[in-house]
Amino acid sequence: MNPVVDNIKKRRSVREYEIKPIPKDILKEIIDAGNYAPTGAGAQGWRFVVVESESFRKKMVEAGLPAYKQWLSKMPEAFQQIRAQRDMSPDPIYYFAPAIVFVIGPGEGVGGDYDCPMVCENIMLAARSFGIGSCWVFIGQFALKDEEVKKALEIKHGEKVYGPILLGYPKGDFPQANPKKPSVIKWIE
């Protein structure tokens, strides 16, 4: 199988990590892969903030938990039940990941909504190629309701966080894939 396609098919959301830092050179290589994402008009309107500090991660968890719980209470019961087991952890948001990458870009348009999700996917695929797990955690943005966290990440007016993306060496093996539905394709020839 083509190694790129194989890597794509092996990427999984990892939520259990070894307590082991990712070497800076590998972390930089992973982020640089994100920087090579397609971008409209060459805008590259994104930037990165990497959180490796355990104390700052704990601060983000404390800041984000109230908003997370409020958001979760509005979700369907079936979804709440899926989350219940994860929520027993002291860190149900960042899962004790040794590195959290905030991809920050414009709130909309070129460089933002169109480009930054591709940056995130490149990061997750690059991580997998190094044997590093990743997980895109929308709920990780709830910490941004705290002005101190927002200030530390230097979030400016009009900017938005895409992800954040958790990175770390998986505890044990990579999770098994959920079954994928077959591709729905319409051919016009």
C-alpha positions in Angstrom: 0.0 0.0 0.0 1.1 3.6 -0.6 2.9 4.8 2.6 1.0 8.1 2.6 -2.4 6.4 2.3 -1.4 3.8 4.8 -0.5 6.6 7.3 -3.8 8.3 6.7 -5.7 5.0 7.3 -3.7 4.3 10.5 -4.3 7.7 12.1 -6.5 7.5 15.2 -7.6 9.8 18.0 -5.5 8.9 21.0 -6.7 9.9 24.5 -4.2 8.0 26.7 -0.6 9.1 26.7 2.7 8.0 28.2 4.1 10.5 30.5 7.0 11.2 28.2 7.9 14.4 26.5 8.2 14.7 22.7 11.7 15.7 21.7 11.7 19.4 20.5 13.1 18.5 17.1 10.3 16.0 16.4 7.7 18.4 17.7 9.1 21.1 15.4 9.0 18.8 12.4 5.4 17.9 13.1 4.4 21.6 13.4 6.4 22.4 10.2 4.3 19.7 8.4 1.3 21.7 9.5 2.9 24.8 8.0 3.0 23.1 4.6 -0.8 22.9 4.4 -2.6 24.4 1.4 -3.5 28.1 1.9 -5.5 30.5 -0.2 -3.4 33.1 -2.0 -0.4 32.0 0.0 -1.9 33.7 3.1 -0.6 31.3 5.8 -2.7 33.2 8.3 -1.9 30.8 11.1 0.5 30.6 14.0 1.1 28.0 16.7 1.3 28.0 20.5 2.6 24.8 22.1 1.8 24.1 25.8 4.1 21.6 27.5 3.8 23.0 31.0 1.9 20.6 33.3 0.9 23.4 35.6 -0.5 25.5 32.7 -2.3 22.5 31.4 -3.9 22.1 34.8 -4.9 25.7 34.8 -6.5 25.3 31.4 -8.4 22.2 32.7 -9.7 24.2 35.7 -10.6 27.1 33.5 -12.4 25.0 30.9 -14.3 22.5 33.1 -17.3 24.8 33.9 -17.9 25.7 30.3 -17.4 22.1 29.2 -20.0 20.8 31.8 -22.4 23.4 30.7 -21.9 22.5 27.0 -22.2 18.8 27.8 -25.5 19.3 29.6 -27.0 20.5 26.3 -25.9 17.5 24.3 -28.1 14.5 23.6 -28.2 11.9 26.4 -26.5 9.2 24.3 -23.5 11.6 23.8 -23.4 12.3 27.5 -23.2 8.6 28.2 -20.3 8.2 25.8 -18.5 11.1 27.6 -19.3 9.8 31.2 -16.4 7.4 31.4 -13.9 10.0 30.1 -15.2 12.5 32.6 -14.1 10.4 35.5 -10.6 11.4 34.8 -9.2 14.5 36.5 -8.4 15.8 33.0 -11.3 14.9 30.7 -10.3 17.8 28.4 -6.6 17.3 27.5 -6.1 13.7 28.8 -2.8 14.6 30.3 -1.2 15.1 26.9 2.5 16.1 27.1 2.0 18.6 24.3 -1.0 20.7 23.3 -0.8 22.6 20.0 -3.0 25.6 19.5 -3.4 26.4 15.8 -4.5 30.0 15.8 -5.7 31.9 12.8 -8.2 34.5 11.5 -11.8 33.9 12.6 -13.0 33.3 9.1 -12.1 33.3 5.4 -8.7 32.8 3.8 -6.1 31.7 6.3 -8.8 30.8 8.8 -11.8 28.6 8.4 -10.7 27.4 5.0 -7.0 26.8 5.7 -6.4 26.1 9.4 -8.3 22.7 9.5 -5.9 21.5 6.9 -3.0 22.6 9.0 -4.5 20.6 11.9 -4.8 17.5 9.7 -1.3 17.8 8.5 -0.1 18.0 12.1 -2.0 14.9 13.1 -0.8 12.9 10.1 2.8 13.9 10.6 2.5 13.0 14.3 1.3 9.5 13.3 4.2 9.0 11.0 6.5 9.5 14.0 4.5 7.1 16.2 3.0 9.9 18.1 -0.7 10.0 18.9 -3.0 12.9 18.4 -6.5 14.1 19.1 -8.3 17.2 17.9 -10.3 18.4 21.0 -12.8 21.1 20.3 -13.6 21.2 24.0 -10.0 22.3 24.6 -11.2 25.8 23.5 -13.3 26.2 26.6 -10.3 27.3 28.6 -10.2 30.4 26.4 -13.1 31.8 28.4 -10.4 32.6 31.0 -8.7 35.9 30.3 -5.4 34.7 31.8 -5.3 31.7 29.6 -6.2 33.8 26.5 -3.5 36.3 27.4 -0.9 33.6 27.8 -1.8 32.2 24.4 -1.8 35.7 23.0 -5.2 35.4 21.3 -5.9 38.6 19.6 -9.3 40.2 18.6 -10.6 38.4 15.5 -8.5 35.3 16.0 -9.8 31.8 16.5 -8.3 28.6 17.8 -8.5 25.5 15.6 -8.2 22.4 17.6 -6.4 22.4 19.9 -4.5 19.2 19.0 -3.2 16.9 21.7 0.1 15.1 21.0 1.9 12.3 22.9 3.2 8.8 22.7 0.2 6.5 23.0 -0.1 4.4 26.2 0.0 0.9 24.7 -0.9 0.5 21.1 -2.8 3.0 18.9 -6.6 2.4 19.3 -8.4 0.2 16.8 -10.3 1.9 14.0 -14.0 2.3 14.2 -15.5 0.7 11.1 -15.7 3.2 8.2 -18.7 3.5 6.0 -17.9 2.9 2.3 -17.2 6.1 0.3 -20.3 7.5 -1.4 -19.3 8.5 -4.9 -21.2 9.8 -7.8 -19.3 9.5 -11.1 -20.1 11.9 -13.9 -18.3 10.7 -17.0 
